[in-house]
Each structure stands twice: as structure tokens, then as C-alpha cells.
Amino acid sequence: MSVATDRLPAWTVLAPLVALPLAFVWSGSASVLAGLVLVAVLLVAILTAVHHAEVVAARLGEPFGAVVLALAVTVIELGLIVSILLGDQPEPTLVRDTIHAVVALVLHGLSGLCIVVACLKHGEPVFRLQGAHSYLMVLLPMVAVTLVLPNYVNTAPGPYYTNAQLAFVSAVCLLLWLAFTFVQTVRHREHFTPAPEVGEHPLARPSSSLALASLGLLVVALLAVVLLAKGVSPFLQRGVEALGAPSALVGVLVAAIVLLPEALTAVRAALHDRLQTSINLSLGSAVSSIGLTIPTVALIAWGTETPLALGVSSGGAALLTLSFLMALLTYGTGTASLLSGVVHLILLATWLFLVVAS
């Protein structure tokens, strides 16, 4: 993560203070101009939130920094998802589509791009094998119980869980996230720090006062993002509908907006030969996305009696299986391979094509 350690850029201070009132003024407007402005302001607010999360993360160091960034991204994701679920046009498949998109974008897009960038500039960078396997060890059952298993239960028709089943699955996801976070930050922190042979230079740490200022501005920026999502979400829905594209594209857009700032940070880390940080950021965002989003959305769904269609199609399940098989090969040696990065990007293109052409 490349952040200033002695000051906060002026735009990161002004942006949340401007975005927050705009969220109140224009959130109810239905015009195209207002929608475009809100999308632009939302992106700036997200970039600001992630910047302040980076400052706090730089103060805490790895692996705590990756946890802070993953939590910030999860709050942003929840803001967009909940605003649609509670909006005028709730989509029961939105949670499924968004989580599926996050998994595909992380396992193929972000990971593949970081590996390609790191390999082109630094040869064959190494990373902690135990850490990468820990991410996959938790992510695989999370994806299985949320996106695949609903299609095979008999007590509810189609891709749905009963309330009791959804409560149990939510508890499973939360417990998996808590167990992983404990291992990442307490039990085996060394599995998520750069390997000794990498020889990374330690990053300068911001002062405690700067980190506290960023923490406060992070809260303001996240609040602005959540409020702006209320106006942006219906605009995204109307845009996808006007294009005649499948509704699943809304979930892809939500996931892309959420992951964009973290993707920039991960790619920047790969450019500076910090592939371990890139892996922590990319895979960690997927773990937090499922582990925290499913329990939160489940509570909202119960309170509002909104159905949640979680099960993916048979084709989606096949692609998920391929994704994890490829990930196990990619992270099975502790050394990055240019070929594996290229294959991941090709698989991302395949998934995106099938989403749009379904």
C-alpha cells in the first residue's frame, strides 16, 4: 500500500465532507444527470474510504491492514446491496449475483491481473503457501453452502433456503470468518506476511494522530457511501434494464464498484513486488464479503420478508468448481506463474461473456 505517512491529501479530507450532503440532496432524484453525478460522487467517496482504510492499515501493518481494508470494502458492498433490497425494485437474486461476481472477479480478475503484473516486472515472485491455502480453505465451503447447496435442499423450492436453513448457513459463514480472522491475526500471523526470501523493505508507518484522523474520516466516508448507494442503486437497475441486459449484470456492477479501489491497491502492491499483500487483499475481500454479508443480509431479509435466491445455475456451479480447481493449482507451489495469471484472466472473460450472453 502506497500512502502518505506524514499528511493527508486535501481531496481525501474534502471528499467525504462534500459527498455526505450531496447524498441527502440528490438521493431522491430520478434524472439521468443526477444519477451520473451520484455515481461519480460515489466512486470518489469509495476511493476516499479505501484511502483512509489504507492509512489505518499501514499503521497497523500486515496482516491487520488487509483485515481493515476487507471490512471497509464489505461495508461498501452491504450499502449497495441493502439499498436495492429495500428499494422499490428489490431483486431476490442480487445477493447471489453479487457474491458470485465477487468470487469470480477476485479469483480470476484481480488475482490474475496481480500475478501477470508481478511476473512481468519481477520474474516469478514467491508468496506464503500456507496463507494462500488458508484463504481457499475457508472460501471454498463458504461458496459451497451459499451458492451451490441451496439447489439441493428439499424443504424449499428452487434456489431458496428456509428461514432455519438460512440462519444456520449465516452462522456457518460468520464462524468461518471469525475462525479465519483469528488465525490470520493471532494464531498464525506469519502465514500472511511476506516470505523471508522476498526481502521486502518495511513500509513507513503513519503517525498515530494521522491514523486516528483517517479513522474518523473513514467513518464519514463510509456513511456517505451507504447514503449515496440509495440513489445510485436504482440508477444502476434502470441502466441495465434499458440496455436489455440480464439482471445478473447489476450484481456484477455492484461487485466491480466495490472492488475497484481495492483492486488498484492490490495491483500497486504487485508492481512493487509485494505479491503477498496483493493476495491478502484480493482473497481476503472475498472471505469478508461472504462471511459478513450473508448474515447481515439474512437479518434484513427476515425483517422485511424479502426472499433470497442464493443457488446458482448448474453452469454457474461448474464454473465455480473450475475456479477453485484453478486457484488450487495457482497457489499450490508458493511461486507465481505468468501462465496461471493469463489463464485466470481468460476464465474471467469467459465468465463475463456467459453472464451477458445468458
C-alpha positions in Angstrom: 0.0 0.0 0.0 1.4 3.3 -1.1 0.1 6.1 1.2 1.5 9.3 2.5 2.8 8.8 6.0 3.1 12.5 7.0 -0.1 14.1 5.8 -3.5 13.5 4.3 -4.1 14.8 0.8 -6.6 17.6 0.7 -9.0 15.7 -1.5 -9.3 12.9 0.9 -10.4 15.4 3.6 -12.8 17.4 1.4 -14.4 14.5 -0.5 -16.4 12.9 2.4 -17.5 16.3 3.6 -18.9 17.1 0.2 -20.3 13.7 -0.5 -22.3 13.5 2.7 -24.6 16.5 2.0 -24.9 15.5 -1.7 -26.2 12.1 -0.6 -29.1 13.9 1.1 -29.8 16.5 -1.6 -29.9 14.3 -4.7 -30.6 10.8 -3.4 -34.3 11.0 -4.4 -33.7 12.4 -7.9 -34.6 10.2 -10.9 -32.9 12.2 -13.6 -30.1 10.8 -15.7 -27.8 13.7 -14.8 -28.4 13.2 -11.1 -27.7 9.5 -11.5 -24.4 10.1 -13.3 -23.3 12.7 -10.7 -24.2 10.4 -7.9 -22.2 7.5 -9.5 -19.2 9.8 -9.8 -19.5 11.1 -6.2 -20.0 7.5 -5.0 -16.8 6.4 -6.7 -14.9 9.3 -5.2 -16.3 8.5 -1.8 -15.3 4.9 -2.2 -11.8 5.8 -3.2 -11.6 8.2 -0.2 -12.8 5.5 2.2 -10.3 3.0 0.9 -7.5 5.6 1.1 -8.2 6.2 4.7 -8.5 2.5 5.3 -5.1 2.2 3.7 -3.6 4.7 6.1 -5.1 2.9 9.1 -3.9 -0.4 7.6 -0.3 1.0 7.1 -0.3 2.0 10.8 -1.4 -1.5 11.9 0.8 -3.4 9.4 0.2 -6.9 7.9 -1.9 -8.9 8.3 -4.2 -6.5 10.3 -4.1 -4.0 7.4 -5.7 -6.4 5.0 -8.5 -7.1 7.5 -9.2 -3.4 7.8 -9.4 -3.0 4.1 -11.6 -6.0 3.7 -14.0 -4.7 6.4 -14.2 -1.4 4.7 -15.0 -3.0 1.3 -17.6 -5.2 2.9 -19.4 -2.1 4.4 -19.5 -0.6 1.0 -20.8 -3.8 -0.6 -23.6 -4.0 2.1 -24.6 -0.4 1.4 -25.2 -1.1 -2.2 -26.9 -4.5 -1.7 -29.2 -3.3 1.1 -30.2 -0.2 -0.8 -31.5 -2.4 -3.6 -33.2 -4.9 -1.3 -35.0 -2.2 0.5 -35.7 -0.2 -2.7 -38.7 0.0 -5.0 -37.5 -2.9 -7.1 -36.0 -5.5 -4.8 -34.2 -8.3 -6.7 -34.2 -11.6 -4.9 -31.1 -12.8 -6.9 -29.0 -9.7 -6.2 -27.1 -11.2 -3.2 -26.3 -14.4 -5.2 -25.3 -12.4 -8.3 -23.1 -10.0 -6.3 -21.3 -12.7 -4.3 -20.8 -14.9 -7.4 -19.4 -11.8 -9.1 -17.0 -11.0 -6.2 -15.7 -14.6 -6.2 -15.2 -14.6 -10.0 -13.6 -11.1 -10.0 -11.3 -11.9 -7.1 -10.2 -15.5 -8.1 -9.8 -14.6 -11.8 -9.7 -10.9 -12.4 -7.9 -9.4 -9.5 -5.6 -12.4 -8.7 -4.9 -13.0 -12.4 -4.0 -9.3 -13.0 -1.8 -9.1 -10.0 0.1 -12.3 -10.9 0.6 -11.1 -14.5 1.8 -7.7 -13.4 4.1 -9.2 -10.7 5.6 -11.8 -13.1 6.2 -9.4 -16.0 8.1 -7.0 -13.7 9.7 -9.3 -11.1 10.0 -12.7 -12.8 8.5 -15.4 -10.5 7.6 -13.8 -7.2 7.1 -16.0 -4.2 4.3 -15.9 -1.6 3.3 -17.8 1.6 1.8 -21.1 0.6 0.1 -21.6 4.0 -1.6 -18.2 3.8 -3.0 -18.7 0.3 -4.3 -22.1 1.2 -5.9 -20.7 4.3 -7.9 -18.3 2.3 -9.1 -21.1 -0.1 -9.8 -23.5 2.8 -12.3 -21.0 4.2 -13.6 -19.6 0.9 -14.5 -23.0 -0.7 -17.0 -24.1 2.0 -18.4 -20.6 2.2 -19.1 -20.6 -1.6 -20.5 -24.1 -1.5 -23.0 -23.5 1.3 -24.2 -20.2 0.0 -24.2 -20.6 -3.8 -24.4 -24.3 -4.5 -26.1 -26.2 -1.7 -29.5 -24.3 -1.9 -30.2 -26.1 -5.1 -30.0 -29.5 -3.4 -32.2 -29.0 -0.3 -35.7 -30.4 -0.4 -37.6 -28.3 2.1 -37.7 -25.2 -0.1 -38.3 -25.0 -3.9 -35.7 -23.8 -6.2 -32.6 -21.9 -5.1 -34.0 -20.9 -1.7 -33.3 -21.8 1.9 -35.9 -21.9 4.6 -35.5 -19.4 7.4 -34.0 -22.1 9.7 -31.6 -23.2 7.0 -30.6 -19.6 6.1 -30.0 -18.9 9.8 -27.7 -22.0 10.1 -25.8 -21.1 6.9 -25.4 -17.5 8.1 -23.9 -18.8 11.4 -21.6 -21.1 9.5 -20.3 -18.2 7.3 -19.8 -15.9 10.3 -18.0 -18.6 12.3 -15.7 -19.4 9.4 -14.9 -15.7 9.0 -14.2 -15.4 12.8 -12.0 -18.5 12.8 -10.1 -17.4 9.8 -9.6 -13.9 11.2 -8.3 -15.4 14.5 -5.8 -17.5 12.6 -4.8 -14.6 10.4 -4.2 -12.0 13.1 -3.3 -14.1 16.2 -2.5 -17.8 15.7 -0.5 -17.8 12.5 0.2 -14.2 11.5 3.4 -15.3 9.9 1.5 -17.2 7.2 0.2 -13.9 5.9 3.4 -11.8 5.9 5.9 -11.7 3.1 8.1 -14.7 2.8 11.7 -14.2 4.1 13.3 -14.7 0.7 11.3 -11.8 -0.8 13.3 -9.2 1.1 10.6 -6.5 1.1 11.5 -3.2 2.7 9.1 -2.4 5.5 6.7 0.4 4.7 6.8 3.6 6.6 4.1 3.8 9.3 1.9 6.8 9.6 1.8 8.6 13.0 -0.9 7.6 15.5 -2.5 11.1 15.1 -2.6 10.7 11.3 -4.1 7.2 11.6 -6.8 8.4 14.1 -7.7 11.3 11.7 -8.0 8.8 8.9 -10.1 6.5 11.1 -12.6 9.3 11.7 -12.7 10.3 8.0 -13.1 6.7 7.1 -16.3 6.5 9.2 -17.6 9.7 7.5 -16.7 8.4 4.0 -18.4 5.0 4.6 -21.5 6.8 5.9 -21.6 8.9 2.7 -21.2 5.7 0.6 -24.1 4.0 2.3 -26.3 7.0 1.8 -25.2 7.6 -1.8 -26.0 3.9 -2.6 -29.7 4.6 -2.0 -29.7 6.9 -5.0 -27.2 5.0 -7.2 -28.7 1.6 -6.9 -32.0 2.3 -8.7 -30.0 4.2 -11.4 -27.9 1.0 -12.0 -31.0 -1.1 -12.2 -32.7 1.2 -14.7 -29.5 1.4 -16.8 -29.2 -2.4 -17.0 -32.9 -2.7 -17.9 -32.6 0.0 -20.6 -29.7 -2.0 -22.1 -31.8 -5.1 -22.2 -29.1 -7.0 -20.3 -29.7 -9.8 -17.8 -30.4 -8.6 -14.2 -27.3 -10.5 -13.1 -25.3 -7.7 -14.6 -26.5 -5.5 -11.7 -24.6 -7.8 -9.3 -21.5 -7.6 -11.5 -21.6 -3.8 -11.5 -22.1 -3.7 -7.7 -19.1 -6.1 -7.2 -17.0 -4.1 -9.7 -17.7 -0.8 -8.0 -16.9 -2.3 -4.6 -13.7 -4.0 -5.6 -12.3 -1.2 -7.9 -10.4 0.7 -5.2 -9.0 -2.4 -3.5 -8.0 -3.7 -7.0 -5.9 -0.5 -7.5 -4.2 -1.1 -4.2 -3.5 -4.8 -4.9 -2.1 -4.1 -8.4 0.1 -1.3 -7.0 1.4 -3.8 -4.4 2.1 -6.3 -7.2 4.1 -3.6 -9.1 6.2 -3.0 -6.1 7.0 -6.8 -5.6 4.6 -7.2 -2.7 2.5 -10.1 -4.2 1.8 -11.4 -0.7 -0.1 -8.1 0.1 -1.9 -8.5 -3.2 -3.1 -12.0 -2.3 -4.1 -10.9 1.2 -6.2 -8.0 -0.3 -7.8 -9.9 -3.1 -8.7 -13.2 -1.4 -9.4 -11.5 1.9 -12.1 -9.3 0.3 -13.9 -12.4 -0.9 -13.8 -14.1 2.5 -15.1 -11.0 4.3 -17.7 -10.4 1.5 -19.4 -13.8 2.2 -18.6 -14.2 5.9 -20.2 -10.8 6.8 -22.6 -10.1 4.0 -24.7 -13.2 4.2 -25.5 -12.9 8.0 -26.3 -9.2 7.7 -28.5 -9.6 4.6 -30.2 -12.6 6.1 -31.3 -10.5 9.1 -32.6 -7.8 6.8 -34.4 -10.4 4.6 -36.2 -11.8 7.7 -37.2 -8.4 8.9 -38.6 -7.3 5.6 -39.8 -10.8 4.4 -37.7 -10.4 1.3 -36.9 -13.8 -0.4 -33.2 -14.5 -1.1 -32.5 -16.7 -4.1 -29.0 -18.0 -3.4 -28.4 -21.0 -5.6 -26.6 -20.6 -8.8 -27.4 -22.4 -12.1 -25.7 -25.7 -13.0 -23.5 -23.8 -15.4 -22.5 -21.4 -12.6 -21.7 -24.3 -10.3 -19.5 -25.8 -12.9 -17.6 -22.6 -13.4 -17.2 -22.2 -9.6 -15.7 -25.7 -9.5 -13.3 -24.8 -12.3 -12.4 -21.6 -10.5 -11.4 -23.3 -7.3 -9.5 -26.1 -9.1 -7.6 -23.4 -11.0 -7.0 -21.5 -7.7 -5.6 -24.6 -6.0 -3.2 -25.1 -8.9 -2.2 -21.4 -8.9 -1.5 -21.2 -5.2 -0.1 -24.8 -4.9 3.6 -24.0 -5.2 4.3 -20.8 -3.4 5.7 -19.3 -6.7 3.7 -17.1 -9.1 3.4 -18.2 -12.7 2.7 -16.0 -15.7 0.8 -18.7 -17.4 -1.6 -19.2 -14.4 -2.2 -15.4 -14.4 -3.1 -15.4 -18.1 -5.4 -18.4 -17.7 -7.2 -16.7 -14.8 -7.9 -13.7 -17.0 -9.2 -15.8 -19.8 -11.5 -17.6 -17.4 -12.7 -14.2 -16.2 -13.5 -13.2 -19.8 -15.4 -16.5 -20.2 -17.5 -15.9 -17.1 -18.3 -12.3 -18.1 -19.3 -13.4 -21.6 -21.7 -16.0 -20.2 -23.2 -13.5 -17.8 -24.0 -11.1 -20.6 -24.9 -13.7 -23.2 -27.1 -15.9 -20.9 
